[in-house]
Amino acid sequence: MSENKNNLLYFQNPSMQGLYNEMQEWQRANNRRLLSTSIQKDGDNYCCIALSNPTEVVIVSQDGQRFAEVHLDPVSGVVGGLRTYNFSP
């Protein structure tokens, strides 16, 4: 699996409208959404550091040897069960 798993992004544009358009286009082109953004004026540009939703999230034990299967209740969103398994890299 050679997919890039980085989710930190940087955008800049001289106008706020241009920055918005760039961010919208990135979301459309990558079929991913931005989870968190921080926009600041930097000189003549508006700059944004953003986090996107990762394409893969793996929950592992502290030693990295086991991974977990998490079950959420579809109505409440509360974790209904958690099982761990041995992991062989």
PDB file of N, CA, C and O in Angstrom:
ATOM      1  N   MET A   1       0.838  -1.171   0.000  1.00  0.00           N
ATOM      2  CA  MET A   1       0.000   0.000   0.000  1.00  0.00           C
ATOM      3  C   MET A   1       0.888   1.242   0.000  1.00  0.00           C
ATOM      4  O   MET A   1       1.522   1.551   1.009  1.00  0.00           O
ATOM      5  N   SER A   2       0.938   1.944  -1.109  1.00  0.00           N
ATOM      6  CA  SER A   2       1.820   3.102  -1.221  1.00  0.00           C
ATOM      7  C   SER A   2       1.060   4.418  -1.077  1.00  0.00           C
ATOM      8  O   SER A   2       1.601   5.479  -1.391  1.00  0.00           O
ATOM      9  N   GLU A   3      -0.164   4.365  -0.613  1.00  0.00           N
ATOM     10  CA  GLU A   3      -0.989   5.555  -0.469  1.00  0.00           C
ATOM     11  C   GLU A   3      -0.412   6.499   0.583  1.00  0.00           C
ATOM     12  O   GLU A   3       0.013   6.063   1.652  1.00  0.00           O
ATOM     13  N   ASN A   4      -0.402   7.792   0.273  1.00  0.00           N
ATOM     14  CA  ASN A   4       0.099   8.794   1.196  1.00  0.00           C
ATOM     15  C   ASN A   4      -0.893   8.959   2.342  1.00  0.00           C
ATOM     16  O   ASN A   4      -2.070   9.232   2.106  1.00  0.00           O
ATOM     17  N   LYS A   5      -0.432   8.798   3.572  1.00  0.00           N
ATOM     18  CA  LYS A   5      -1.317   8.881   4.726  1.00  0.00           C
ATOM     19  C   LYS A   5      -1.152  10.189   5.488  1.00  0.00           C
ATOM     20  O   LYS A   5      -1.675  10.324   6.595  1.00  0.00           O
ATOM     21  N   ASN A   6      -0.435  11.155   4.918  1.00  0.00           N
ATOM     22  CA  ASN A   6      -0.293  12.451   5.570  1.00  0.00           C
ATOM     23  C   ASN A   6      -1.612  13.201   5.494  1.00  0.00           C
ATOM     24  O   ASN A   6      -2.317  13.125   4.487  1.00  0.00           O
ATOM     25  N   ASN A   7      -1.947  13.925   6.553  1.00  0.00           N
ATOM     26  CA  ASN A   7      -3.192  14.676   6.529  1.00  0.00           C
ATOM     27  C   ASN A   7      -3.007  16.144   6.917  1.00  0.00           C
ATOM     28  O   ASN A   7      -3.973  16.812   7.287  1.00  0.00           O
ATOM     29  N   LEU A   8      -1.784  16.646   6.835  1.00  0.00           N
ATOM     30  CA  LEU A   8      -1.491  18.051   7.104  1.00  0.00           C
ATOM     31  C   LEU A   8      -1.335  18.770   5.767  1.00  0.00           C
ATOM     32  O   LEU A   8      -0.555  18.349   4.912  1.00  0.00           O
ATOM     33  N   LEU A   9      -2.081  19.851   5.595  1.00  0.00           N
ATOM     34  CA  LEU A   9      -2.092  20.564   4.317  1.00  0.00           C
ATOM     35  C   LEU A   9      -1.814  22.040   4.529  1.00  0.00           C
ATOM     36  O   LEU A   9      -2.048  22.576   5.612  1.00  0.00           O
ATOM     37  N   TYR A  10      -1.305  22.707   3.471  1.00  0.00           N
ATOM     38  CA  TYR A  10      -1.018  24.137   3.525  1.00  0.00           C
ATOM     39  C   TYR A  10      -1.565  24.787   2.255  1.00  0.00           C
ATOM     40  O   TYR A  10      -1.309  24.313   1.148  1.00  0.00           O
ATOM     41  N   PHE A  11      -2.305  25.854   2.416  1.00  0.00           N
ATOM     42  CA  PHE A  11      -2.840  26.627   1.304  1.00  0.00           C
ATOM     43  C   PHE A  11      -2.471  28.093   1.523  1.00  0.00           C
ATOM     44  O   PHE A  11      -2.367  28.547   2.662  1.00  0.00           O
ATOM     45  N   GLN A  12      -2.273  28.835   0.423  1.00  0.00           N
ATOM     46  CA  GLN A  12      -2.090  30.282   0.536  1.00  0.00           C
ATOM     47  C   GLN A  12      -2.618  30.951  -0.716  1.00  0.00           C
ATOM     48  O   GLN A  12      -2.587  30.384  -1.809  1.00  0.00           O
ATOM     49  N   ASN A  13      -3.108  32.182  -0.534  1.00  0.00           N
ATOM     50  CA  ASN A  13      -3.647  32.942  -1.645  1.00  0.00           C
ATOM     51  C   ASN A  13      -3.707  34.406  -1.219  1.00  0.00           C
ATOM     52  O   ASN A  13      -3.896  34.694  -0.038  1.00  0.00           O
ATOM     53  N   PRO A  14      -3.549  35.336  -2.164  1.00  0.00           N
ATOM     54  CA  PRO A  14      -3.594  36.748  -1.796  1.00  0.00           C
ATOM     55  C   PRO A  14      -4.978  37.237  -1.372  1.00  0.00           C
ATOM     56  O   PRO A  14      -5.082  38.301  -0.762  1.00  0.00           O
ATOM     57  N   SER A  15      -6.047  36.490  -1.676  1.00  0.00           N
ATOM     58  CA  SER A  15      -7.386  36.913  -1.239  1.00  0.00           C
ATOM     59  C   SER A  15      -8.058  35.788  -0.463  1.00  0.00           C
ATOM     60  O   SER A  15      -7.769  34.610  -0.679  1.00  0.00           O
ATOM     61  N   MET A  16      -8.947  36.159   0.433  1.00  0.00           N
ATOM     62  CA  MET A  16      -9.695  35.173   1.206  1.00  0.00           C
ATOM     63  C   MET A  16     -10.584  34.353   0.273  1.00  0.00           C
ATOM     64  O   MET A  16     -10.720  33.143   0.454  1.00  0.00           O
ATOM     65  N   GLN A  17     -11.191  35.001  -0.723  1.00  0.00           N
ATOM     66  CA  GLN A  17     -12.038  34.282  -1.684  1.00  0.00           C
ATOM     67  C   GLN A  17     -11.198  33.271  -2.471  1.00  0.00           C
ATOM     68  O   GLN A  17     -11.640  32.147  -2.710  1.00  0.00           O
ATOM     69  N   GLY A  18      -9.994  33.668  -2.869  1.00  0.00           N
ATOM     70  CA  GLY A  18      -9.110  32.747  -3.589  1.00  0.00           C
ATOM     71  C   GLY A  18      -8.709  31.559  -2.722  1.00  0.00           C
ATOM     72  O   GLY A  18      -8.653  30.425  -3.197  1.00  0.00           O
ATOM     73  N   LEU A  19      -8.429  31.827  -1.447  1.00  0.00           N
ATOM     74  CA  LEU A  19      -8.078  30.749  -0.519  1.00  0.00           C
ATOM     75  C   LEU A  19      -9.234  29.777  -0.384  1.00  0.00           C
ATOM     76  O   LEU A  19      -9.047  28.562  -0.445  1.00  0.00           O
ATOM     77  N   TYR A  20     -10.436  30.319  -0.199  1.00  0.00           N
ATOM     78  CA  TYR A  20     -11.631  29.489  -0.109  1.00  0.00           C
ATOM     79  C   TYR A  20     -11.790  28.623  -1.359  1.00  0.00           C
ATOM     80  O   TYR A  20     -12.047  27.424  -1.254  1.00  0.00           O
ATOM     81  N   ASN A  21     -11.639  29.225  -2.541  1.00  0.00           N
ATOM     82  CA  ASN A  21     -11.779  28.476  -3.797  1.00  0.00           C
ATOM     83  C   ASN A  21     -10.745  27.359  -3.896  1.00  0.00           C
ATOM     84  O   ASN A  21     -11.077  26.255  -4.326  1.00  0.00           O
ATOM     85  N   GLU A  22      -9.499  27.626  -3.505  1.00  0.00           N
ATOM     86  CA  GLU A  22      -8.450  26.593  -3.538  1.00  0.00           C
ATOM     87  C   GLU A  22      -8.781  25.432  -2.611  1.00  0.00           C
ATOM     88  O   GLU A  22      -8.604  24.267  -2.968  1.00  0.00           O
ATOM     89  N   MET A  23      -9.266  25.767  -1.411  1.00  0.00           N
ATOM     90  CA  MET A  23      -9.602  24.725  -0.443  1.00  0.00           C
ATOM     91  C   MET A  23     -10.798  23.902  -0.927  1.00  0.00           C
ATOM     92  O   MET A  23     -10.810  22.679  -0.790  1.00  0.00           O
ATOM     93  N   GLN A  24     -11.800  24.576  -1.491  1.00  0.00           N
ATOM     94  CA  GLN A  24     -12.960  23.868  -2.046  1.00  0.00           C
ATOM     95  C   GLN A  24     -12.532  22.938  -3.176  1.00  0.00           C
ATOM     96  O   GLN A  24     -12.965  21.787  -3.242  1.00  0.00           O
ATOM     97  N   GLU A  25     -11.681  23.442  -4.060  1.00  0.00           N
ATOM     98  CA  GLU A  25     -11.223  22.635  -5.196  1.00  0.00           C
ATOM     99  C   GLU A  25     -10.420  21.427  -4.719  1.00  0.00           C
ATOM    100  O   GLU A  25     -10.563  20.335  -5.268  1.00  0.00           O
ATOM    101  N   TRP A  26      -9.574  21.614  -3.701  1.00  0.00           N
ATOM    102  CA  TRP A  26      -8.804  20.487  -3.159  1.00  0.00           C
ATOM    103  C   TRP A  26      -9.754  19.413  -2.632  1.00  0.00           C
ATOM    104  O   TRP A  26      -9.563  18.226  -2.898  1.00  0.00           O
ATOM    105  N   GLN A  27     -10.780  19.829  -1.884  1.00  0.00           N
ATOM    106  CA  GLN A  27     -11.737  18.854  -1.345  1.00  0.00           C
ATOM    107  C   GLN A  27     -12.450  18.111  -2.470  1.00  0.00           C
ATOM    108  O   GLN A  27     -12.617  16.893  -2.409  1.00  0.00           O
ATOM    109  N   ARG A  28     -12.863  18.837  -3.483  1.00  0.00           N
ATOM    110  CA  ARG A  28     -13.563  18.231  -4.611  1.00  0.00           C
ATOM    111  C   ARG A  28     -12.637  17.263  -5.359  1.00  0.00           C
ATOM    112  O   ARG A  28     -13.039  16.143  -5.675  1.00  0.00           O
ATOM    113  N   ALA A  29     -11.415  17.687  -5.641  1.00  0.00           N
ATOM    114  CA  ALA A  29     -10.475  16.867  -6.413  1.00  0.00           C
ATOM    115  C   ALA A  29     -10.033  15.610  -5.659  1.00  0.00           C
ATOM    116  O   ALA A  29      -9.796  14.568  -6.271  1.00  0.00           O
ATOM    117  N   ASN A  30      -9.924  15.709  -4.330  1.00  0.00           N
ATOM    118  CA  ASN A  30      -9.425  14.583  -3.538  1.00  0.00           C
ATOM    119  C   ASN A  30     -10.525  13.785  -2.846  1.00  0.00           C
ATOM    120  O   ASN A  30     -10.253  12.773  -2.200  1.00  0.00           O
ATOM    121  N   ASN A  31     -11.751  14.236  -2.982  1.00  0.00           N
ATOM    122  CA  ASN A  31     -12.899  13.568  -2.365  1.00  0.00           C
ATOM    123  C   ASN A  31     -12.658  13.338  -0.876  1.00  0.00           C
ATOM    124  O   ASN A  31     -12.977  12.276  -0.340  1.00  0.00           O
ATOM    125  N   ARG A  32     -12.092  14.346  -0.218  1.00  0.00           N
ATOM    126  CA  ARG A  32     -11.824  14.315   1.222  1.00  0.00           C
ATOM    127  C   ARG A  32     -12.237  15.655   1.793  1.00  0.00           C
ATOM    128  O   ARG A  32     -12.263  16.661   1.083  1.00  0.00           O
ATOM    129  N   ARG A  33     -12.559  15.668   3.070  1.00  0.00           N
ATOM    130  CA  ARG A  33     -12.952  16.925   3.687  1.00  0.00           C
ATOM    131  C   ARG A  33     -11.879  17.397   4.656  1.00  0.00           C
ATOM    132  O   ARG A  33     -11.039  16.623   5.114  1.00  0.00           O
ATOM    133  N   LEU A  34     -11.930  18.673   4.950  1.00  0.00           N
ATOM    134  CA  LEU A  34     -10.996  19.269   5.901  1.00  0.00           C
ATOM    135  C   LEU A  34     -11.646  19.253   7.282  1.00  0.00           C
ATOM    136  O   LEU A  34     -12.748  19.771   7.459  1.00  0.00           O
ATOM    137  N   LEU A  35     -10.962  18.660   8.258  1.00  0.00           N
ATOM    138  CA  LEU A  35     -11.517  18.532   9.597  1.00  0.00           C
ATOM    139  C   LEU A  35     -11.254  19.748  10.462  1.00  0.00           C
ATOM    140  O   LEU A  35     -12.080  20.109  11.300  1.00  0.00           O
ATOM    141  N   SER A  36     -10.112  20.381  10.264  1.00  0.00           N
ATOM    142  CA  SER A  36      -9.719  21.497  11.106  1.00  0.00           C
ATOM    143  C   SER A  36      -8.887  22.454  10.271  1.00  0.00           C
ATOM    144  O   SER A  36      -8.033  22.025   9.494  1.00  0.00           O
ATOM    145  N   THR A  37      -9.132  23.748  10.428  1.00  0.00           N
ATOM    146  CA  THR A  37      -8.364  24.739   9.682  1.00  0.00           C
ATOM    147  C   THR A  37      -7.955  25.888  10.600  1.00  0.00           C
ATOM    148  O   THR A  37      -8.648  26.213  11.565  1.00  0.00           O
ATOM    149  N   SER A  38      -6.822  26.490  10.277  1.00  0.00           N
ATOM    150  CA  SER A  38      -6.374  27.705  10.948  1.00  0.00           C
ATOM    151  C   SER A  38      -5.920  28.663   9.853  1.00  0.00           C
ATOM    152  O   SER A  38      -4.981  28.372   9.112  1.00  0.00           O
ATOM    153  N   ILE A  39      -6.591  29.806   9.756  1.00  0.00           N
ATOM    154  CA  ILE A  39      -6.295  30.778   8.705  1.00  0.00           C
ATOM    155  C   ILE A  39      -5.737  32.045   9.350  1.00  0.00           C
ATOM    156  O   ILE A  39      -6.314  32.585  10.294  1.00  0.00           O
ATOM    157  N   GLN A  40      -4.609  32.504   8.824  1.00  0.00           N
ATOM    158  CA  GLN A  40      -3.945  33.706   9.322  1.00  0.00           C
ATOM    159  C   GLN A  40      -3.481  34.544   8.134  1.00  0.00           C
ATOM    160  O   GLN A  40      -3.217  34.010   7.056  1.00  0.00           O
ATOM    161  N   LYS A  41      -3.386  35.828   8.330  1.00  0.00           N
ATOM    162  CA  LYS A  41      -2.799  36.721   7.326  1.00  0.00           C
ATOM    163  C   LYS A  41      -1.286  36.675   7.515  1.00  0.00           C
ATOM    164  O   LYS A  41      -0.793  36.838   8.631  1.00  0.00           O
ATOM    165  N   ASP A  42      -0.547  36.453   6.424  1.00  0.00           N
ATOM    166  CA  ASP A  42       0.913  36.414   6.469  1.00  0.00           C
ATOM    167  C   ASP A  42       1.428  37.311   5.348  1.00  0.00           C
ATOM    168  O   ASP A  42       1.449  36.911   4.184  1.00  0.00           O
ATOM    169  N   GLY A  43       1.835  38.500   5.696  1.00  0.00           N
ATOM    170  CA  GLY A  43       2.262  39.454   4.671  1.00  0.00           C
ATOM    171  C   GLY A  43       1.103  39.806   3.767  1.00  0.00           C
ATOM    172  O   GLY A  43       0.075  40.297   4.235  1.00  0.00           O
ATOM    173  N   ASP A  44       1.255  39.562   2.481  1.00  0.00           N
ATOM    174  CA  ASP A  44       0.210  39.862   1.505  1.00  0.00           C
ATOM    175  C   ASP A  44      -0.698  38.673   1.222  1.00  0.00           C
ATOM    176  O   ASP A  44      -1.567  38.762   0.354  1.00  0.00           O
ATOM    177  N   ASN A  45      -0.520  37.571   1.926  1.00  0.00           N
ATOM    178  CA  ASN A  45      -1.294  36.356   1.664  1.00  0.00           C
ATOM    179  C   ASN A  45      -2.151  35.952   2.851  1.00  0.00           C
ATOM    180  O   ASN A  45      -1.851  36.281   3.998  1.00  0.00           O
ATOM    181  N   TYR A  46      -3.222  35.235   2.550  1.00  0.00           N
ATOM    182  CA  TYR A  46      -3.984  34.511   3.563  1.00  0.00           C
ATOM    183  C   TYR A  46      -3.469  33.084   3.506  1.00  0.00           C
ATOM    184  O   TYR A  46      -3.423  32.477   2.436  1.00  0.00           O
ATOM    185  N   CYS A  47      -3.084  32.550   4.654  1.00  0.00           N
ATOM    186  CA  CYS A  47      -2.488  31.220   4.718  1.00  0.00           C
ATOM    187  C   CYS A  47      -3.343  30.315   5.589  1.00  0.00           C
ATOM    188  O   CYS A  47      -3.934  30.758   6.574  1.00  0.00           O
ATOM    189  N   CYS A  48      -3.400  29.065   5.224  1.00  0.00           N
ATOM    190  CA  CYS A  48      -4.206  28.100   5.968  1.00  0.00           C
ATOM    191  C   CYS A  48      -3.405  26.828   6.180  1.00  0.00           C
ATOM    192  O   CYS A  48      -2.846  26.266   5.239  1.00  0.00           O
ATOM    193  N   ILE A  49      -3.357  26.383   7.422  1.00  0.00           N
ATOM    194  CA  ILE A  49      -2.865  25.050   7.742  1.00  0.00           C
ATOM    195  C   ILE A  49      -4.111  24.250   8.087  1.00  0.00           C
ATOM    196  O   ILE A  49      -4.913  24.668   8.922  1.00  0.00           O
ATOM    197  N   ALA A  50      -4.271  23.113   7.452  1.00  0.00           N
ATOM    198  CA  ALA A  50      -5.488  22.327   7.615  1.00  0.00           C
ATOM    199  C   ALA A  50      -5.159  20.863   7.858  1.00  0.00           C
ATOM    200  O   ALA A  50      -4.123  20.359   7.424  1.00  0.00           O
ATOM    201  N   LEU A  51      -6.058  20.198   8.555  1.00  0.00           N
ATOM    202  CA  LEU A  51      -6.000  18.753   8.730  1.00  0.00           C
ATOM    203  C   LEU A  51      -7.147  18.148   7.940  1.00  0.00           C
ATOM    204  O   LEU A  51      -8.288  18.598   8.046  1.00  0.00           O
ATOM    205  N   SER A  52      -6.844  17.132   7.154  1.00  0.00           N
ATOM    206  CA  SER A  52      -7.884  16.431   6.408  1.00  0.00           C
ATOM    207  C   SER A  52      -8.222  15.134   7.125  1.00  0.00           C
ATOM    208  O   SER A  52      -7.508  14.703   8.030  1.00  0.00           O
ATOM    209  N   ASN A  53      -9.322  14.521   6.707  1.00  0.00           N
ATOM    210  CA  ASN A  53      -9.638  13.228   7.289  1.00  0.00           C
ATOM    211  C   ASN A  53      -8.650  12.194   6.743  1.00  0.00           C
ATOM    212  O   ASN A  53      -8.467  12.096   5.530  1.00  0.00           O
ATOM    213  N   PRO A  54      -8.016  11.425   7.625  1.00  0.00           N
ATOM    214  CA  PRO A  54      -7.070  10.414   7.152  1.00  0.00           C
ATOM    215  C   PRO A  54      -7.801   9.306   6.412  1.00  0.00           C
ATOM    216  O   PRO A  54      -8.959   9.009   6.708  1.00  0.00           O
ATOM    217  N   THR A  55      -7.127   8.698   5.452  1.00  0.00           N
ATOM    218  CA  THR A  55      -7.742   7.621   4.692  1.00  0.00           C
ATOM    219  C   THR A  55      -7.729   6.315   5.467  1.00  0.00           C
ATOM    220  O   THR A  55      -8.478   5.396   5.139  1.00  0.00           O
ATOM    221  N   GLU A  56      -6.899   6.219   6.479  1.00  0.00           N
ATOM    222  CA  GLU A  56      -6.811   4.989   7.259  1.00  0.00           C
ATOM    223  C   GLU A  56      -6.433   5.326   8.695  1.00  0.00           C
ATOM    224  O   GLU A  56      -5.488   6.078   8.935  1.00  0.00           O
ATOM    225  N   VAL A  57      -7.158   4.777   9.627  1.00  0.00           N
ATOM    226  CA  VAL A  57      -6.837   4.931  11.030  1.00  0.00           C
ATOM    227  C   VAL A  57      -6.757   3.537  11.633  1.00  0.00           C
ATOM    228  O   VAL A  57      -7.706   2.760  11.531  1.00  0.00           O
ATOM    229  N   VAL A  58      -5.639   3.218  12.256  1.00  0.00           N
ATOM    230  CA  VAL A  58      -5.457   1.921  12.893  1.00  0.00           C
ATOM    231  C   VAL A  58      -5.228   2.157  14.374  1.00  0.00           C
ATOM    232  O   VAL A  58      -4.315   2.888  14.758  1.00  0.00           O
ATOM    233  N   ILE A  59      -6.055   1.540  15.206  1.00  0.00           N
ATOM    234  CA  ILE A  59      -5.910   1.664  16.652  1.00  0.00           C
ATOM    235  C   ILE A  59      -5.105   0.464  17.126  1.00  0.00           C
ATOM    236  O   ILE A  59      -5.503  -0.682  16.919  1.00  0.00           O
ATOM    237  N   VAL A  60      -3.968   0.735  17.763  1.00  0.00           N
ATOM    238  CA  VAL A  60      -3.103  -0.343  18.234  1.00  0.00           C
ATOM    239  C   VAL A  60      -2.819  -0.161  19.715  1.00  0.00           C
ATOM    240  O   VAL A  60      -3.015   0.917  20.276  1.00  0.00           O
ATOM    241  N   SER A  61      -2.354  -1.235  20.336  1.00  0.00           N
ATOM    242  CA  SER A  61      -1.951  -1.155  21.732  1.00  0.00           C
ATOM    243  C   SER A  61      -0.672  -0.337  21.827  1.00  0.00           C
ATOM    244  O   SER A  61      -0.033  -0.060  20.813  1.00  0.00           O
ATOM    245  N   GLN A  62      -0.300   0.046  23.030  1.00  0.00           N
ATOM    246  CA  GLN A  62       0.870   0.894  23.237  1.00  0.00           C
ATOM    247  C   GLN A  62       2.136   0.270  22.661  1.00  0.00           C
ATOM    248  O   GLN A  62       2.999   0.984  22.148  1.00  0.00           O
ATOM    249  N   ASP A  63       2.256  -1.061  22.741  1.00  0.00           N
ATOM    250  CA  ASP A  63       3.452  -1.726  22.218  1.00  0.00           C
ATOM    251  C   ASP A  63       3.372  -1.978  20.714  1.00  0.00           C
ATOM    252  O   ASP A  63       4.333  -2.465  20.119  1.00  0.00           O
ATOM    253  N   GLY A  64       2.230  -1.649  20.089  1.00  0.00           N
ATOM    254  CA  GLY A  64       2.080  -1.810  18.649  1.00  0.00           C
ATOM    255  C   GLY A  64       1.879  -3.243  18.201  1.00  0.00           C
ATOM    256  O   GLY A  64       1.872  -3.513  17.000  1.00  0.00           O
ATOM    257  N   GLN A  65       1.718  -4.154  19.118  1.00  0.00           N
ATOM    258  CA  GLN A  65       1.615  -5.576  18.777  1.00  0.00           C
ATOM    259  C   GLN A  65       0.184  -6.065  18.614  1.00  0.00           C
ATOM    260  O   GLN A  65      -0.035  -7.148  18.073  1.00  0.00           O
ATOM    261  N   ARG A  66      -0.792  -5.292  19.069  1.00  0.00           N
ATOM    262  CA  ARG A  66      -2.180  -5.702  18.925  1.00  0.00           C
ATOM    263  C   ARG A  66      -2.965  -4.565  18.309  1.00  0.00           C
ATOM    264  O   ARG A  66      -2.632  -3.393  18.487  1.00  0.00           O
ATOM    265  N   PHE A  67      -4.004  -4.919  17.586  1.00  0.00           N
ATOM    266  CA  PHE A  67      -4.883  -3.875  17.080  1.00  0.00           C
ATOM    267  C   PHE A  67      -6.286  -4.134  17.589  1.00  0.00           C
ATOM    268  O   PHE A  67      -6.618  -5.249  17.992  1.00  0.00           O
ATOM    269  N   ALA A  68      -7.093  -3.113  17.567  1.00  0.00           N
ATOM    270  CA  ALA A  68      -8.425  -3.204  18.164  1.00  0.00           C
ATOM    271  C   ALA A  68      -9.504  -3.106  17.100  1.00  0.00           C
ATOM    272  O   ALA A  68      -9.331  -2.459  16.067  1.00  0.00           O
ATOM    273  N   GLU A  69     -10.601  -3.754  17.374  1.00  0.00           N
ATOM    274  CA  GLU A  69     -11.801  -3.637  16.566  1.00  0.00           C
ATOM    275  C   GLU A  69     -12.817  -2.909  17.433  1.00  0.00           C
ATOM    276  O   GLU A  69     -13.178  -3.389  18.508  1.00  0.00           O
ATOM    277  N   VAL A  70     -13.273  -1.770  16.976  1.00  0.00           N
ATOM    278  CA  VAL A  70     -14.180  -0.941  17.772  1.00  0.00           C
ATOM    279  C   VAL A  70     -15.570  -1.018  17.155  1.00  0.00           C
ATOM    280  O   VAL A  70     -15.732  -0.877  15.943  1.00  0.00           O
ATOM    281  N   HIS A  71     -16.555  -1.240  17.990  1.00  0.00           N
ATOM    282  CA  HIS A  71     -17.945  -1.298  17.540  1.00  0.00           C
ATOM    283  C   HIS A  71     -18.709  -0.142  18.164  1.00  0.00           C
ATOM    284  O   HIS A  71     -18.755  -0.004  19.386  1.00  0.00           O
ATOM    285  N   LEU A  72     -19.308   0.687  17.317  1.00  0.00           N
ATOM    286  CA  LEU A  72     -20.091   1.821  17.800  1.00  0.00           C
ATOM    287  C   LEU A  72     -21.574   1.511  17.649  1.00  0.00           C
ATOM    288  O   LEU A  72     -22.004   0.916  16.661  1.00  0.00           O
ATOM    289  N   ASP A  73     -22.340   1.926  18.643  1.00  0.00           N
ATOM    290  CA  ASP A  73     -23.788   1.832  18.544  1.00  0.00           C
ATOM    291  C   ASP A  73     -24.222   2.838  17.487  1.00  0.00           C
ATOM    292  O   ASP A  73     -23.912   4.021  17.624  1.00  0.00           O
ATOM    293  N   PRO A  74     -24.934   2.416  16.429  1.00  0.00           N
ATOM    294  CA  PRO A  74     -25.266   3.333  15.333  1.00  0.00           C
ATOM    295  C   PRO A  74     -26.199   4.470  15.740  1.00  0.00           C
ATOM    296  O   PRO A  74     -26.234   5.504  15.073  1.00  0.00           O
ATOM    297  N   VAL A  75     -26.941   4.300  16.803  1.00  0.00           N
ATOM    298  CA  VAL A  75     -27.869   5.347  17.232  1.00  0.00           C
ATOM    299  C   VAL A  75     -27.187   6.352  18.148  1.00  0.00           C
ATOM    300  O   VAL A  75     -27.249   7.558  17.911  1.00  0.00           O
ATOM    301  N   SER A  76     -26.531   5.850  19.202  1.00  0.00           N
ATOM    302  CA  SER A  76     -25.942   6.750  20.193  1.00  0.00           C
ATOM    303  C   SER A  76     -24.519   7.165  19.857  1.00  0.00           C
ATOM    304  O   SER A  76     -24.051   8.200  20.333  1.00  0.00           O
ATOM    305  N   GLY A  77     -23.816   6.369  19.037  1.00  0.00           N
ATOM    306  CA  GLY A  77     -22.421   6.650  18.734  1.00  0.00           C
ATOM    307  C   GLY A  77     -21.474   6.240  19.846  1.00  0.00           C
ATOM    308  O   GLY A  77     -20.280   6.533  19.786  1.00  0.00           O
ATOM    309  N   VAL A  78     -22.000   5.561  20.865  1.00  0.00           N
ATOM    310  CA  VAL A  78     -21.197   5.125  22.005  1.00  0.00           C
ATOM    311  C   VAL A  78     -20.524   3.800  21.662  1.00  0.00           C
ATOM    312  O   VAL A  78     -21.107   2.944  20.997  1.00  0.00           O
ATOM    313  N   VAL A  79     -19.285   3.649  22.131  1.00  0.00           N
ATOM    314  CA  VAL A  79     -18.563   2.398  21.900  1.00  0.00           C
ATOM    315  C   VAL A  79     -19.324   1.268  22.590  1.00  0.00           C
ATOM    316  O   VAL A  79     -19.566   1.310  23.796  1.00  0.00           O
ATOM    317  N   GLY A  80     -19.696   0.257  21.801  1.00  0.00           N
ATOM    318  CA  GLY A  80     -20.455  -0.854  22.343  1.00  0.00           C
ATOM    319  C   GLY A  80     -19.597  -2.063  22.622  1.00  0.00           C
ATOM    320  O   GLY A  80     -20.030  -2.963  23.342  1.00  0.00           O
ATOM    321  N   GLY A  81     -18.410  -2.119  22.085  1.00  0.00           N
ATOM    322  CA  GLY A  81     -17.545  -3.260  22.309  1.00  0.00           C
ATOM    323  C   GLY A  81     -16.162  -3.005  21.751  1.00  0.00           C
ATOM    324  O   GLY A  81     -15.995  -2.254  20.790  1.00  0.00           O
ATOM    325  N   LEU A  82     -15.185  -3.629  22.354  1.00  0.00           N
ATOM    326  CA  LEU A  82     -13.800  -3.465  21.932  1.00  0.00           C
ATOM    327  C   LEU A  82     -13.109  -4.803  22.105  1.00  0.00           C
ATOM    328  O   LEU A  82     -13.101  -5.366  23.200  1.00  0.00           O
ATOM    329  N   ARG A  83     -12.530  -5.314  21.028  1.00  0.00           N
ATOM    330  CA  ARG A  83     -11.777  -6.561  21.077  1.00  0.00           C
ATOM    331  C   ARG A  83     -10.377  -6.294  20.562  1.00  0.00           C
ATOM    332  O   ARG A  83     -10.206  -5.505  19.634  1.00  0.00           O
ATOM    333  N   THR A  84      -9.383  -6.926  21.136  1.00  0.00           N
ATOM    334  CA  THR A  84      -8.016  -6.771  20.643  1.00  0.00           C
ATOM    335  C   THR A  84      -7.537  -8.086  20.054  1.00  0.00           C
ATOM    336  O   THR A  84      -7.974  -9.161  20.465  1.00  0.00           O
ATOM    337  N   TYR A  85      -6.640  -7.990  19.096  1.00  0.00           N
ATOM    338  CA  TYR A  85      -6.094  -9.145  18.399  1.00  0.00           C
ATOM    339  C   TYR A  85      -4.584  -8.997  18.327  1.00  0.00           C
ATOM    340  O   TYR A  85      -4.063  -7.882  18.332  1.00  0.00           O
ATOM    341  N   ASN A  86      -3.886 -10.112  18.261  1.00  0.00           N
ATOM    342  CA  ASN A  86      -2.440 -10.067  18.057  1.00  0.00           C
ATOM    343  C   ASN A  86      -2.173  -9.613  16.634  1.00  0.00           C
ATOM    344  O   ASN A  86      -2.905  -9.963  15.709  1.00  0.00           O
ATOM    345  N   PHE A  87      -1.145  -8.853  16.476  1.00  0.00           N
ATOM    346  CA  PHE A  87      -0.807  -8.258  15.185  1.00  0.00           C
ATOM    347  C   PHE A  87       0.546  -8.777  14.751  1.00  0.00           C
ATOM    348  O   PHE A  87       1.515  -8.701  15.506  1.00  0.00           O
ATOM    349  N   SER A  88       0.619  -9.300  13.548  1.00  0.00           N
ATOM    350  CA  SER A  88       1.881  -9.773  12.985  1.00  0.00           C
ATOM    351  C   SER A  88       2.222  -8.922  11.775  1.00  0.00           C
ATOM    352  O   SER A  88       1.617  -9.087  10.716  1.00  0.00           O
ATOM    353  N   PRO A  89       3.188  -8.008  11.913  1.00  0.00           N
ATOM    354  CA  PRO A  89       3.546  -7.123  10.775  1.00  0.00           C
ATOM    355  C   PRO A  89       4.136  -7.881   9.619  1.00  0.00           C
ATOM    356  O   PRO A  89       4.483  -7.283   8.601  1.00  0.00           O
TER     357      PRO A  89
END
